[in-house]
Amino acid sequence: MALWSELTGQAEAIAVVEAAASLTDDSAMTHSWLITGPPGSGRSNLAYAFAAALLGGGEATERQVAARTHPDLGVLSTEHVIIRIEDVRQLVAASQFSPSVGRYRVMVIEDADRMAERTSNVLLKALEEPPPRTVWILCAPSEADLLPTIRSRVRTVRLRVPEVSEVADLLVRRDGVDPAIAERAAREAQSHIGMAHRLATNAGALERRDRTLDIALGIRSVTDAVLAAAALLEVAKADAEALTQERDAEERDAALRSLGVEPGGTVPPALRAQLKNLEEDQKRRATRSLRDGIDRIMVDLLSLYRDILLIQLGVPGDLVNVQIVDRIREAAAMCEAPQTLTTMDAITIARRRIDANVAPALALEAMLVTAVRTRPRA
């Protein structure tokens, strides 16, 4: 199946779902699944490959699943901060119908960890008594991200972090990326497949990552830390805007065409409400994009201080940021390992605070104060 080719280093997980899809006895089928794995490991790719196999396989089915147009496929993915309860209710209602052309009706929820408790309870009722030919596939970073009552009703398939070499090979094979660029992108993305693709094919994304590390390595005082927090926030905003602006424009143009409005034409008053709804959705997506951009910065900073720590401890290991190894060695000489660990802990705390709606600027400032380095140690 072509959809399996999007998965790298996940042979064991693929074997599990392929075996399930090949069952001939419907009564032996598990009707609720949870696919877990770190960001970029391919959770949604496995979910849709599994869905295509359940829906009958074949090129036509794979194309429909890839386009999310198969009549027996229900999909819930969100670009908001949380999944709305109304959307889950709609998906649950759709799950009650019998399959129209295939053997099963398959309902996929990406980022199931973004459901609030009240929303999860709506889904729970559907998982407790699913129709005999409906299969649910949820995706989340870990089992701990879902309510215990949800976890008790699903079969979990765990994905692993692919090797850097495996991700680099995928970029070369699938995207035609130069092997040296693919290896660097896979390493600096820490095997996150989507981010590796972006770093390998988008010079702006690579420049913003380099800028992030440069800002952190330049902190020498509390004032520097405050200025660095503002600078990193601007980097995150630029990254979020780069991801959303082009898509927003394409969506608006498509909406205008569907409403019969020529590009550059005046939108009739009766149609403006529909465009306003689109704009509101785009604003909510921008909020999530900014949060995701800030979190990408945190992940990159963790890789930087991890490299510094390895050098301080003299532990053999592959560095993530080998392009700036000299600067990393210089930073490692400016403090002891406990201070580096303190900074890494501060990054983890900042991620939690931002997730709990603390103002990003304040969380970043508090985090970066721990990164002040003044002079080489004696």
N, C-alpha and C positions, 0 to 999 in steps of 0.2 A: 504494500500500500504506500502510495507516494507521501501521504501525510506522516508516516513514520519517519521519513527522511528529515523532518524538521526537529527530531529528537536526537540529542547527542549524549552518548554514554548512559543510556537508560534501558539497557537490554532486559534487566530483570523486571522492571515495571511493565515494559511492553509485553513480555511473555505472560504476565498475569492477566492483563486486560484482553490480550488476544485469545487466551484460553477461555475467558468468560464469554467473549463474543462468539466463540465457536460452539458453545453448549447447544445441544439440540432439545434438551428438556427445559422448558420455560420455568418449571417449578424449582429447578436448581439454580436459577439465576438470582444473584444478589441485586436488589432493586435500588439500593442507595450506596453510592461510592463517594469517597473523599480522596482527592489527589493532593498530596502535600509536597512541599519542597521549597528551597530557598528562592528568592527572586531571581528570575532569569533562567531557572532550571528547565522550564518548558511545561509547566502545569497545564496551561490552557491548550497547548499543542497536543499533549497527550489526551486531554479531555475530548477534543474534537476528533482526533484520530480514533479514539474508542467509540465515540458517537457514530462516526462513519461506518465503522465495522459493525456496530449493532444495527444500523439502518440498512445493512445489506452489502456494503462495500461497492466496489466498481468505480470507474472514473466519473460517471455521471453523478453518483451519490457524493463522491469526494468533492466535486466542484460545487454541488449544492450546499454541502456542509461548510466548505471554505467561504462561500458567499452568505452563509446563514439563511438560506432560502428553502431548505428542505422542509416539506409540509409536516413532517413528524419530529422536527427539531425545535425545541424551545430554548431560548438563550436569554440570560440576564447578565449583562456586564454594565458596570457603572463607571462614569468619569466624574462622579461627584465624590465628596468626602465619605459619604455613607450610602448604602443601598436603601432606597425608599421603601417603606412598608407597602405602599400602593403597588409598586412594581412586583414585589413578591406575591402579593395577593393575585395579581393578574396571571403570573406564571403558574401558581398553584391551581387556579381555575382552568388554565389551558392543559394542565397535566392530567385532568380527569377525562379528556377525550380519548377515544380509542385511536390507535395508529391508522392512518388512511391508506398508506401504500407500503409500509414496511412491517417488520415483525414487532418492533417496539416503538414507543414514543419516548424520546430522550430529552431530558431537561437539564441544561448546563447552567450552573451559576459560577461565574468567575468571581474572584475576590470575595468569597463567602464570609471572610473574616470582617468585612465591612458592614455586616448586619448588626444592628442594635439588638438587645435582648428581646424587646417586643416584636421586632421583625423576625428574629429567629424562631420565636414561638409560633408564628404563622406558618413557617416552613415545617416546623416539627410535626404539626398535625398531618401534613401531607406525607412526611416520611414514615409516620407510624402506620398508616394504612394506604399505601400507594395502590393504584389500580394494577391488576396483574401483569399488564404489558407496558407499564411505565417504568423507566429507569432514570434515576437522579444521579447527576455527577457534579459534585461540589469541588471547588478549588480553593486552597488556602495555604499560607506558609507553613502552618503546623496544626496538629490536632488541638493544641492548647488555645488556639485562636477562636475556637468554637465552643458553644455551651456543652457541658457534659451530656445533657440529654440528646443533643445532636450527635455527638461523638459515639454514643452508645448504639446508634441506629445506622451507622455507616460502616462499610468496609474500607480500610485505608490502604492506599497505594503510595509509598514514599519514593520520591525522586531524590537523587544524590546530586552533589555539586559536580559538574563535569570537569574533567582535566582541562587545563589551559590548551594543551595540544589538541584535544578533541574539539574544542570550540574554534580554535584557529583553523583546523581542517575543514570544519563546516563553512567558515567564512570564505575559504579558498574555493571549496567545491561548489557551494551554493551561490555565492555572490561574486566570484571572480576576483577576490581581493588578493593583492600581492602577499606572498607568504610572510615576509618580514613585518609588514603592516598588520597582518592578521594576528601574528603572534603577540605583537605589542598590545594591540587592542584587546585581545582575549585576556592577557595578563593584567592589564590595567583595569579592565572591567571585572576582574576576579571571577571569571567564567560565567558572568551574567550574559546570556546569549544576545538579548536585545540590545543591551548597552554596548557590548563588543561590536555588534553590527554598526551601531551609531558612531562609535569612535573610529571605526575603520572606514566609514563612508562619508563622514561629516567633519570637515576640518574645523568648523566652528565649535563643535562639541569637544574636540580634542584641545583646542585652544582654551576653552573655558575650564577644562579640568586642569591644565597646566597652570592657569591663573590661580585656581584655588590653592594648589600646593605652594605656589610662590608667595601668596598672601600669608599663609600660615607660617612659612619658614622665615618671614620677615618680622615677626612679632618680637619686640625687645622691651616693651613697656606696657603698662596698663593702657596708656593712651593709644599705643599701637593696636592693642587688643580691641578697643572700642571702634577704632577706624576699620580694623580688619573685619569686624562683625558687619559693619555697614557695607563694606566692599563685597563680602561673601553673599550678602543678601541681594546685592545688585547682580552678581554672577548668577544666582539662582533665578532671579526674575528674567534675566536675559535668556537663560536656558529654557524657562517655561514659555516665554514669548516665542522663541524660535520653534517650539513644538506646536504651539496653538495657532499662531497667526495665519499661516498658510492654510491650515485645515479650516479655520473659521471662515476665511474668504471663500474657499471652495464650497463650504456648506451654504453660505449665504447666496452664492451664485446659483447653486443647485435649487435652493428654495425659491428664488425669484423665477427661475425657468419653469419650475413646477406650477407656479402661480400665474404663468403667462406674462411676466413682466420682463421687458427687454433690459439687458445690462445698461445701467446708467439711467433707466427710466424711472418715472415717479411711481411710488407704490400707492395704489388706491387706499383710502382710509379703511375700507372694509377688510383689507388684507393685512393691515399693519399689526394687528393683534398676533397673527401667526408668526410674523417676523420677530415680534417682541418676545414671544415664547422661546424662539430659537436663540435670541440674544441672551436671555436669562440662563438657558442651559449652557451656553458658551461661557458665561461669567462663572457659573458653578464649576465648570471644567477647568477654568483658569485657576480657581482657588486650589483645586486638587493638584494641578500641574505645578503650581508654586511650591506646595508642600512636598511633592515628589522631587522637585529640583533641589530644595533644601536638604532633603534626605540623601540625595545622590552626593551632595557636598560632604555630608557627614560620613558617608561610606568611604569616600576618597580620602578624607582626613584620617579615618581609622586605619586605612592602608598605609598612610604616611607614617603615623606614629608606631604602627606595628613594625615597619621596616627599621625605624630608629631603635626600637626596643631590641630587635634581633641583634643589631650591631652592638648595642650597649652590653648585652648579655653574652655576646660571642657565640650565639647559637647558630649553627649552620642551617641555612634555609634560603629558599629562593625569595629574593626581594620582589615586591610588586612594582616599585617605581625605579627600575634600574636606570632609566634615562637620566636621573638626577642623583645617582649614587654618591657623588662627591659632596653634594649639599646635604645629603642624609647623614653622611659620616661627620660632617661639620656640626650638624645639629645634635648628633649623638654625643659629641664631645662637650657640649655646653650644659649638660645636666646629667643626673643619675637616673637609673632605671625607675626608681619609685616615682619620680616626677612625671616621667613618660606614662606610667600606668595611671597616675592621677588624671592626666589629660585624657587618656582613653576612656576612663570612667566618666569624666565630665562630658565627653561626646555622647556616651550612652544615655546619661541623664538628660542632656539637652534634647535628644531625640524623643524621649518620653514626654518631656515638658511641652514640646511643640505639638506632639500628638494629642496632648491634653489641652490644647488651645492657648498655651502661654505665648505671648508675643514673640515671634521669631527673633527679632533684634535683641530682646532682653536675654533670651535663652542662649543666643550665640555669644553675646558679650560675656556672660557668666562662664561659658565654656572656654572661651579663648583667653581669659585672664589666667587660667592654669597653664597656658602654652607660652607664657612669657619666658624667654631665655635671655640672660644678660651677658654672660661671659663663659669662656671655656673653663671647665672644671680643672682644678689643680692636679 
